[in-house]
Amino acid sequence: MANSFTNQQLNKLGNTLVYFSNQVGDFNKTKILKLLFLLEESSIKKYGYPFFGFDFQLWKFGPVLNDVYIDLSEDSIFLLKDYIKRAVNNPSEFEAIKEFDDEEFSDNDIHLMNTIIKFAKNKTAADLVKHTHNETSLWKKSAITNGVLEKLENQLTNSTPYLIDFSLLFEEDSYTKERYENSVDNLHFINSLKK
């Protein structure tokens, strides 16, 4: 799925960042990208369906949600301008510009976000990169599957066109893998109707 967001997806993404920004220190671009990935991965692991349904690309310091990366790399935020802005005292960090709106969130979503906050609150972006690149990570498994691990680890490339394969979470569990794949198909169909 290309990351062309529906209004509902953008609202959930933006409000997730608002929620995180009020509770996580050092809210910079890399940390934001890691938090979003950890949230997606945790939702799929725990419930068998995505939190957002976004594609995360396999980059050297990835996983990366490309459109968010681009938006946070610009001097002026465009995509997320209604939710966050660059911090006045530290332009490499971001802060919320509105109150959190829980309309798009279930109780399970809030619980999952709180779990990620508890895990990441005092970690640096570098700590989260190490975590998302550990020996059993989806990043590493996806890099091996796509034959690019050596290039990424030896700094021969910064990015790839490959996506993180969340179905690798269920290598030993065909029932949950099928449930996950069905939920992704349904989500893609529903989102295609909203565009």
C-alpha positions in Angstrom: 0.0 0.0 0.0 1.5 3.3 -1.0 1.3 5.8 1.9 -1.3 8.1 0.5 -3.3 8.7 3.7 -7.1 8.8 4.1 -8.3 11.6 6.4 -9.1 9.0 9.1 -5.5 7.6 8.8 -4.0 11.0 9.0 -6.1 11.9 12.0 -5.1 8.8 13.8 -1.4 9.3 12.9 -1.5 13.0 13.9 -3.2 12.3 17.2 -0.8 9.4 18.0 2.0 11.9 17.6 0.2 14.4 19.8 -0.3 11.7 22.5 3.4 10.6 22.3 4.8 14.2 22.2 3.3 14.9 25.6 4.8 11.8 27.2 8.0 10.9 25.5 11.3 12.9 25.9 13.6 13.8 23.0 10.7 13.8 20.5 12.9 14.0 17.4 12.4 12.6 13.8 14.2 9.3 14.4 12.4 8.6 17.7 9.1 9.4 16.1 9.7 7.0 13.2 10.8 4.3 15.7 7.8 4.8 17.9 5.4 4.6 15.0 7.0 1.3 13.8 7.0 -0.2 17.4 3.3 0.7 17.7 2.5 -1.0 14.4 4.6 -4.0 15.2 3.2 -4.4 18.7 -0.4 -4.2 17.4 0.2 -6.9 14.8 2.0 -9.1 17.4 -0.7 -8.7 20.0 -3.9 -8.5 18.1 -3.1 -9.8 14.6 -4.0 -6.5 12.9 -2.2 -3.3 12.2 -2.6 -0.1 14.3 -2.3 2.1 11.1 -1.9 -0.2 8.2 1.0 1.7 6.8 4.0 0.4 4.8 7.4 0.8 6.5 10.4 0.8 4.2 13.6 -1.1 4.9 16.3 1.6 5.3 19.7 1.6 7.0 18.3 3.4 10.1 14.7 2.2 9.4 12.1 0.9 9.5 10.9 4.2 8.0 7.4 5.5 7.2 8.6 7.4 4.1 6.0 10.2 3.9 6.4 11.0 7.6 10.2 11.0 7.2 9.9 13.5 4.3 7.5 15.7 6.3 9.7 15.8 9.4 12.8 16.5 7.3 11.4 19.7 5.7 11.8 23.1 7.3 8.0 23.5 7.2 5.8 20.6 8.1 3.0 20.0 5.7 1.4 16.6 6.2 1.2 16.8 10.0 0.9 20.6 10.3 -2.4 20.4 12.2 -0.9 18.2 14.9 2.8 19.0 15.6 5.4 21.7 14.9 9.1 22.1 15.4 10.0 22.9 19.0 10.9 26.5 19.5 13.9 25.9 21.7 15.2 22.9 19.7 14.2 22.7 16.1 15.3 19.1 15.8 12.5 18.1 18.1 8.7 18.4 17.7 5.8 19.3 20.0 2.1 19.1 19.8 0.0 22.1 18.7 -3.3 20.7 19.8 -4.9 18.5 22.4 -5.2 14.8 21.9 -8.4 13.7 20.3 -9.3 10.1 21.1 -12.1 9.7 18.5 -10.1 7.3 16.3 -8.8 5.2 19.2 -10.1 2.1 21.0 -9.3 1.2 24.6 -6.9 -1.3 23.2 -5.2 1.4 21.1 -4.7 3.6 24.2 -3.3 0.7 26.2 -0.9 -0.2 23.3 0.3 3.4 23.1 0.9 3.5 26.8 2.9 0.3 26.6 5.1 1.8 23.9 5.5 5.0 26.0 6.5 3.0 29.0 9.1 1.1 27.0 10.5 4.1 25.1 10.0 7.0 27.4 13.6 7.2 28.6 15.3 5.7 25.6 17.2 7.8 23.0 16.6 7.5 19.3 19.9 5.5 19.1 18.6 3.0 21.7 15.4 2.5 19.6 17.4 2.0 16.4 19.5 -0.7 18.2 16.2 -2.3 19.4 14.6 -2.3 16.0 17.8 -3.8 14.5 18.5 -6.6 17.0 19.1 -10.2 15.8 15.5 -11.2 15.9 14.0 -8.0 14.6 11.7 -7.6 11.6 14.2 -5.2 10.2 16.9 -7.8 10.2 14.6 -10.6 9.0 13.3 -8.4 6.2 16.8 -7.3 5.2 17.9 -11.0 5.0 14.8 -12.0 3.1 15.4 -9.3 0.5 19.2 -9.9 0.3 20.2 -6.4 1.4 21.5 -6.9 5.0 25.2 -6.7 4.1 24.6 -3.5 2.0 22.7 -1.9 4.9 25.1 -2.9 7.6 28.2 -2.0 5.6 26.8 1.4 4.7 26.7 0.6 1.0 23.2 2.0 0.8 21.0 4.1 3.0 17.6 3.0 1.7 15.9 0.3 -0.3 12.6 0.0 -2.0 11.7 -3.1 0.1 9.1 -3.1 2.8 9.2 -4.6 6.3 7.3 -7.9 6.1 5.1 -8.0 9.2 4.0 -11.6 8.2 7.4 -12.7 9.3 6.1 -12.3 12.9 4.1 -15.4 12.3 6.5 -17.8 10.7 5.4 -20.5 13.2 1.7 -19.7 13.4 -0.1 -20.0 10.1 -3.5 -19.2 11.7 -2.4 -15.8 13.0 -0.5 -15.1 9.8 -3.6 -15.7 7.7 -5.7 -13.6 10.1 -3.2 -10.8 9.8 -3.0 -11.0 6.0 -6.9 -11.0 5.8 -7.0 -7.9 8.1 -4.5 -6.1 5.8 -6.5 -7.0 2.7 -9.7 -5.7 4.4 -8.0 -2.5 5.5 -6.7 -1.9 2.0 -10.1 -2.4 0.6 -11.8 -0.1 3.1 -9.2 2.6 2.6 -9.5 2.4 -1.2 -13.2 3.3 -0.8 -12.4 6.3 1.3 -10.0 7.9 -1.2 
